[in-house]
Amino acid sequence: MSSNRSFYRLSLSTLIAVYILILVGGIVRSTGSGMGCPDWPKCFGQWVPPTSVDQLPENYKETYSNNRHEKNIRFAKYLNALGFKRTADQLLTDESIREEADFNPVKTWIEYINRLIGVVIGLLIFAVFVYSLRFWKTNRHWTVLAFLTFVLVGFQGWIGSIVVSTNLTPWTITVHMFLALIIVALLIYVVHQTRVEGSQPTRITGVTPWIIGCMAVVLIQILLGTQVREALDQVAARLADRGGWIEALGSSFIIHRSFSWIVLLLHVGLFWKLMKSERGKGFVLTLFLLILGTILTGTGMAYFAVPPFLQPVHLLLATVTFGYQFLLALQVNTSTKPVLS
């Protein structure tokens, strides 16, 4: 039993660390630091990045632009093999992808810290996998899930390198984001399984369809949010004044804002179903605060010229909401005591 508790704590710590990385990733995006390091996994060819442009060769822009293009040529071959010829062609012909940003030490170190945290996450998930091996005979699915999570983290790291080589091409960032959500879901499942082991039987019936519906609309809203982010990047490149950003976003923002009403209404229905069950009431307050926080931070960005500090908080709240919904779906369909009730 002590091994189970230790594995639970390690898995929970890793899950929290992943959410911290998502928050830091949001900070990278909101500060425009995504290309602070033009190569991967090193930063300007160094394990410890430079602090001054004087430490770089005069032709550093041309050098790293060419290096990224060579990597994109290899990536385009994979896309062609998978049938995405149009995407591959665009990747190789879009000259904006080859543009290199001016060296900015602050942005470089923000991105570098993001990568360091990513390395820590990778080590933690590897530790989760190694620890899970001791349960191979008793709970083999724990080991399988831990191994799958470790593999996905490796793939996520590779996708991260593609995000850099393609100069933050929007669809690569979206793939990067949704892979993070899959990793979160796998870790939550492991945490749930290790926590409920040996608890008292209980179950909440009749709410699963509502939870699945709420999870679906939150995922759609996150996807719509990535489209707003893409449009915001384009607007920010044209307009220096943040005050005009929201008006310039167009339909992507209107759809995202309007869809929030669907998210809210479905969750009102879920709250009503949960309140009918004495065991379900414990979940309502946390989920309500997450939804409220997500909506308020989104509203704050809309009415206060997209403050940079709200962007990562908005993203974090949305991903935590998805994770909590997934945990709730697991707990109301288990024969053991809910963790958060």
Buried (B, 14 or more C-beta within 10 A) or exposed (E): EEEBEEBBEBBBBBBEBBBBBBBBBBBBBBBBBBBBBBBBEEBBBEEEBBEEEEEBEEEBBEBBBEBBBEBBEEBBEEBBEEEBEEBBEBBBEBEEBBEBBEBBBEBBBBBBBBBEBBEBBBEBBBBBBEBBEBBEEEBEEBBEBBBBBBEBBEEBBEBBBBBBBBBBBBEBBBBBBBBBBBBBBBBBBBBBBBBBBEEEEBBBEEBBEBBEBBBEBBBBBBBBBBBBBBBBBEBBEEEEEBEEBBEBBEEBBEEBBEBBEEBBEBBEBBBEBBEEBEBBEBBBEBBBEBBEBBBBBBBBBBEEEBEBEBBBBBBBBBBBBBBBBBBBBBBBEBEBBBBEB
